[in-house]
Amino acid sequence: MDVFPKLLLRPEVEDHLRNTFRNAELLHTLSHEEANRRFEQLLSRLSHPPPFTTLRVNTHLASVDWTRDRLSEELQQQLKTLPSGEISILQHPELPDVLLIPVIGPRRSLESHSSEVIVGLQCGNAVLRGAHVFVPGIQSAPKNMKIGDQVSVYSDIGGKCRRGAKEFQGEKIFVGNGIAEVSRAQIFLSDEPPKGVGIRMTEPVYLSPCFDSLLPNFIFLQNLPSVVVGHVLAPKPGEKILDMCAAPGGKTTHIATLMHDQGEVIAMDKIASKVAKVRQKAEILKLQCIKAFCFDGTKAVSRDHTASITDEPPFPPESFDKILLDAPCSGLGQRPSMACLWTLREVTSYQPLQRKLFSVAVELLRPGGTLVYSTCTVTLAENEEQVAWALRTFPHLRLQPQDPHLGAGGMPGAGLSEEHLKLLQRFSPMCCATETNSITGDAILTSDLVNLANKDTIGFFIAKFKKL
Ligand SMILES: C[S@@+](CC[C@H](N)C(=O)[O-])C[C@H]1O[C@@H](n2cnc3c(N)ncnc32)[C@H](O)[C@@H]1O
């Protein structure tokens, strides 16, 4: 049963999405009622966190077994206060570098305190994934809040709470209880408010370990479908690979790890501060084959045929063995997300940019090379419609089977054949209602848990092409 309202969208965005999820082609395969039910279930799953935290092991530095043991020791320490006293760590049977940690919740029996701290939407979402509340996320705190006070934390899902307010009567969602580590005066009255933890969460509605600074060289927090992308691309040592929209570098570092740090991974992103994060991640994970550049991917093909081949963008056509285009997108698959207040224009604005980037990727790929296109959104326009457009526009591209294939096939609605839909991988958290409340007990079969982890993920899409 849901504890939070479904993902809050502007009415015109919700209508637009609802129409997509009951398009004429889809309604040939589903009844109207079933299509509606699935859409409503999608919106309600998106406002809740996925039932597992997915950790990718940096297999470049350590084995999965060794990392699992170290992690287990660290978590025992951190979660001594857990009612069951221990937390299980599952190794994913089909993703050899993935560990799954159950998220315990929703914990419905928590009692709230009368002192209320209101946090911004992003901060509230982070709390649902195991974070404490950092001072910059606090919008409102009680009049006399002092260090050590017990407070209840609420997420301001409509973005309406005035910063510095002493109370807030607008729409807010309870995300757990905690203890103040700063006073109200320190947050709102000092010239330089502290930036660290403001409320230490003691009873979050969803209990998940805090992975801040936990084995930073050995584990990487990454959503399950994002790890699947790296395996689907299947990079090999010695290859030259382009990650066109790379920041903050989760997939770049995975690609380099799968290559045993041998070969060349060019990571490109348009935003300089984000490129710095890619470099930082590569350094922490000790991966040297990554070269990161701040560059606009739409301009990444060199038109100067006399220029000598360099390792910097722009690159001559057919420079790469494999390319990942993890495209900028509307991000509607992100979880937990209690609200997305974008306009319809914003939500539908990505298709042209994605097509420009895709066209450049096709040109930069060598014949016989592999192009993987992915998004973390659920719209047809940014996923299946892009694939249909790509197959029409580039006759020398062929869709390829994906390994592993843990998600569903593509969604009907873009005129793709059944064979093509089967080759696509769409993760859509609409089919599982099982909860992880009792996961620390041994009543549930591991195979059921893995199935839950594979199905109740963030919303995501993957297509794999070969250039003939
Ligand atoms: C979905 S995120 C990439 C996430 C990343 N692949 C990862 O796994 O960590 C999309 C990225 O595209 C970048 N971007 C947007 N427009 C771009 C462009 N024209 N050229 C290159 N990067 C761009 C954004 O800055 C953003 O970091």
The ligand as an ORCA input file, in Angstrom:
! r2SCAN-3c Opt
* xyz 0 1
  C      21.695     11.786    -18.164
  S      23.006     12.830    -17.790
  C      24.383     11.778    -17.992
  C      24.628     10.860    -16.820
  C      25.928     10.096    -16.958
  N      25.987      9.346    -18.191
  C      26.191      9.155    -15.791
  O      25.889      7.976    -15.903
  O      26.709      9.605    -14.770
  C      23.096     13.809    -19.229
  C      24.298     14.729    -19.292
  O      24.297     15.344    -20.596
  C      24.957     16.567    -20.483
  N      24.687     17.344    -21.720
  C      23.582     18.057    -22.045
  N      23.716     18.583    -23.278
  C      24.925     18.182    -23.744
  C      25.634     18.394    -24.952
  N      25.125     19.133    -25.952
  N      26.860     17.840    -25.074
  C      27.390     17.083    -24.081
  N      26.759     16.868    -22.911
  C      25.545     17.394    -22.751
  C      24.404     17.132    -19.189
  O      25.269     18.118    -18.668
  C      24.314     15.888    -18.310
  O      25.434     15.793    -17.482
*
